[in-house]
Amino acid sequence: MQGIRQTLLRMEGVEEAHVSLAHEEVLVRYDPDRVAEEQIRRALEQMGYTIRDPDRLRAYEEAEAELAQHRRRLLGAAGLTAGALGLMVGMWNGYRPAWMPYAMLGLALLTMLGPGGYILRMAYHSVRRGILNQHVLLELAAFAGLGGGVAGLFSPAFPAGEFFGVTVFVTTYTYFPAGLRRWCASGLPGPFGICWTYSRQPQPG
């Protein structure tokens, strides 16, 4: 939420910005002589958000396609995490064939560029605007895992498989909450009844 406000308030001509995650709304007061509405929309889209006109009925096909995409990403992230965990359990039990680090590298890249791709884009645009947020910190950790893993391909001092595993787990750890919220928002039953549990967590206060 702070990342959205910081991005908007750094734009010339934007005077106020208020974000409501509960209502999925952003209210912006701006000087149209100094900044165009299209510039504000483009800045939000570059951060990975979908812009909808509140005065129009949400198109069912558009909403369904977006939710289906999030469900596919969530299932993909779950599959990649399960694969990485299975390989790491094998490594912890002494099973370390020569191809193992390369398999982990493949899983790491698929996770970052697949389900985690939109996080990477959001981090890029945040850095470009000089904003340090959770997306930037996530990508720093993910790239650190990649760097350690690549070093491990050339030096036994670095456990390559474990470093690539860090990239997978850090990325999916951040993606799962957002992906699960999108899944549950579709009204479909969640995997293993997670939506039931997730939607009924006790609220503070």
C-alpha positions in Angstrom: 0.0 0.0 0.0 2.8 2.4 0.9 4.5 1.5 -2.4 1.5 2.7 -4.4 1.2 5.9 -2.5 4.9 6.7 -2.8 4.9 6.0 -6.5 1.9 8.3 -7.1 3.0 11.1 -4.7 6.4 11.2 -6.5 4.7 12.1 -9.7 4.6 15.8 -10.6 1.1 17.1 -10.3 -0.2 14.4 -7.9 -1.4 16.2 -4.7 -3.0 13.4 -2.7 -3.2 9.6 -2.9 -5.3 7.3 -0.7 -5.3 3.5 -1.1 -7.9 1.1 0.2 -6.9 -2.6 -0.1 -10.2 -3.7 1.3 -12.1 -2.0 -1.5 -9.4 -2.4 -4.1 -9.5 1.3 -4.8 -7.0 4.2 -5.2 -8.3 7.8 -4.9 -6.0 10.3 -6.4 -6.3 14.1 -6.4 -4.1 15.7 -9.1 -3.6 18.8 -11.2 -4.6 17.8 -14.8 -2.5 20.7 -16.1 0.7 19.0 -14.7 -0.1 15.3 -15.0 -2.4 13.3 -17.3 -4.8 10.6 -16.1 -3.1 8.2 -18.5 0.2 8.7 -16.8 -1.2 7.8 -13.5 -2.9 4.7 -15.0 0.3 3.7 -16.7 2.3 4.0 -13.4 -0.1 1.7 -11.6 -0.2 -0.8 -14.4 3.6 -0.9 -14.4 3.5 -1.9 -10.8 1.4 -4.9 -11.7 -2.1 -3.6 -10.9 -5.2 -3.8 -13.1 -7.1 -0.6 -13.7 -10.8 -0.7 -14.0 -13.3 2.1 -14.6 -15.5 2.3 -11.4 -18.4 3.7 -13.5 -18.7 0.6 -15.7 -20.0 -2.8 -14.9 -17.1 -5.2 -14.5 -17.0 -7.5 -17.6 -17.6 -11.1 -16.5 -15.3 -12.5 -19.1 -12.5 -10.2 -18.2 -12.8 -10.9 -14.5 -13.0 -14.6 -15.1 -9.9 -14.7 -17.3 -7.9 -12.7 -14.7 -9.0 -15.1 -11.9 -8.2 -18.1 -14.0 -4.7 -16.8 -14.6 -4.1 -16.4 -10.9 -5.4 -19.9 -10.3 -2.9 -21.3 -12.8 -0.1 -19.3 -11.3 -1.0 -20.6 -7.8 -1.1 -24.2 -9.0 2.2 -23.7 -10.9 3.9 -22.2 -7.8 2.6 -25.1 -5.7 4.0 -27.6 -8.2 7.4 -25.9 -8.4 7.7 -25.7 -4.7 6.8 -29.4 -4.3 9.3 -30.3 -6.9 12.1 -28.3 -5.3 11.2 -29.6 -1.8 11.3 -33.2 -3.1 14.8 -32.7 -4.7 16.1 -31.0 -1.5 14.8 -33.9 0.7 16.8 -36.2 -1.6 19.9 -34.0 -1.2 19.6 -34.0 2.6 19.5 -37.8 2.5 22.7 -38.0 0.5 21.2 -38.3 -3.0 23.2 -35.9 -5.1 23.6 -36.9 -8.7 25.5 -34.5 -11.0 22.3 -33.2 -12.7 20.7 -32.2 -9.4 22.0 -28.6 -9.2 20.9 -28.0 -12.8 17.4 -29.3 -12.1 17.2 -26.9 -9.1 18.4 -24.0 -11.3 15.6 -24.8 -13.8 13.0 -24.8 -11.0 14.4 -21.5 -9.6 14.2 -19.8 -13.0 10.8 -21.2 -13.8 9.5 -19.9 -10.4 11.0 -16.4 -10.8 9.9 -15.9 -14.4 6.6 -17.9 -14.2 4.4 -17.4 -11.1 6.8 -14.8 -9.7 7.2 -12.9 -12.9 4.8 -10.1 -12.0 6.6 -9.6 -8.7 9.8 -9.1 -10.7 8.1 -6.5 -12.9 6.8 -4.7 -9.8 10.2 -4.7 -8.2 11.8 -3.3 -11.4 9.4 -0.4 -11.6 9.8 0.3 -7.9 13.6 0.5 -8.2 13.3 2.7 -11.2 11.3 5.1 -9.1 13.7 4.9 -6.2 11.3 3.0 -3.9 12.4 0.2 -1.6 9.5 -2.1 -0.8 8.8 -5.7 -0.1 8.9 -6.6 -3.8 12.4 -5.2 -4.1 13.6 -7.0 -1.0 12.1 -10.3 -2.3 13.9 -10.0 -5.6 17.2 -9.2 -3.8 16.8 -12.4 -1.8 15.8 -14.4 -4.9 18.8 -13.1 -6.9 21.1 -13.8 -4.0 20.0 -17.4 -4.1 20.6 -17.5 -7.8 24.1 -16.0 -7.4 25.0 -18.4 -4.6 23.8 -21.3 -6.7 25.7 -20.3 -9.8 28.8 -19.9 -7.7 28.2 -23.4 -6.4 28.3 -24.8 -10.0 32.0 -23.8 -10.0 33.0 -24.1 -6.4 32.1 -26.9 -3.9 32.2 -24.3 -1.1 28.7 -23.2 -2.1 25.9 -25.7 -2.0 24.3 -24.9 -5.4 21.1 -26.9 -4.9 20.3 -25.3 -1.6 20.9 -21.8 -2.9 18.6 -22.4 -5.9 16.1 -23.8 -3.4 16.2 -20.5 -1.6 15.1 -18.7 -4.8 12.2 -21.0 -5.2 11.0 -20.8 -1.6 11.4 -17.1 -1.2 9.5 -16.4 -4.4 6.6 -18.7 -3.6 6.4 -17.7 0.0 5.6 -14.2 -1.2 3.3 -15.2 -4.0 1.1 -17.7 -2.1 -0.9 -15.2 0.0 -1.7 -13.0 -2.9 -2.5 -15.9 -5.2 -4.7 -17.5 -2.6 -6.6 -14.3 -2.1 -7.3 -14.2 -5.8 -8.4 -17.8 -5.9 -10.7 -17.4 -3.0 -12.2 -14.2 -4.5 -13.3 -16.3 -7.5 -15.8 -18.1 -5.3 -14.4 -21.5 -6.1 -13.5 -23.9 -3.3 -9.8 -23.6 -2.5 -7.3 -26.4 -2.6 -7.7 -28.7 0.5 -10.3 -26.3 1.9 -7.7 -23.5 2.4 -10.2 -20.8 1.4 -12.5 -21.8 4.3 -9.7 -21.4 6.8 -8.2 -18.4 5.2 -11.4 -16.4 5.0 -12.3 -17.1 8.7 -9.1 -16.1 10.4 -9.9 -14.1 13.5 -9.5 -10.4 13.0 -7.7 -8.3 15.6 -9.6 -5.8 17.7 
